[in-house]
């Protein structure tokens, strides 16, 4: 009896996988664009961590500014910090890039990690700074964004400040300036861990996400490994 039951479960799982593989990018986008009810039906057929063409469902929802779908996916406990999308960064980074700052603020409040770097080495702070989004820069800093992380060109967020009005530029420079006390120690050690996401399953339900940067206990730098308890929302 147990063997028969396991066989049925396996067949259902395989059928789900096959169905998921049959869905094209355009089909996924069409469903996401229809909104939360259609996406809820989709989640009966594909897993919440469905990943296609370097996009998660959350990246698609952000790209097409479907806040109701974003909220549904957060409620269903999608991994907020998984990399993907146009620049292989977080959905938060995409939201800032597209100028969807309401969605970006929502993702921040829900616990997405802020110091992850995209394929250009940029964090969410770099993207907000180069677009002149002062309020978003301040929100990111309030949520632990590091001013010390450099992109692949060696630029910090401060170096990407655009030509804003005098007052805005002055304030942006002030909040992003890296003071001497915040400079990394010369003995800082670099950590490079291969896996982007390592999930430890246990009573504490911990989520570990790693990235390349430097760690120094006396600096204001982002950590290579951010460990946080997954928010139950």
Secondary structure by P-SEA (a helix, b strand, c coil): caaaaaaaaaaaaaaaaaaaaaccaaaaaaaaaacaaaaaaaaaccccccccccccaaaaaaaacaaaaaaaaaaaccccccccccccccaaaaaaaacaaaaaaaaaaacccccccccccccaaaaaaaacaaaaaaaaaaaccccccccccccccccccccccaaaaaaaaaaacccccccccccbbbbbbcccbbbbbcccbbbbbbbbbbbbccccccccbbbbccccc
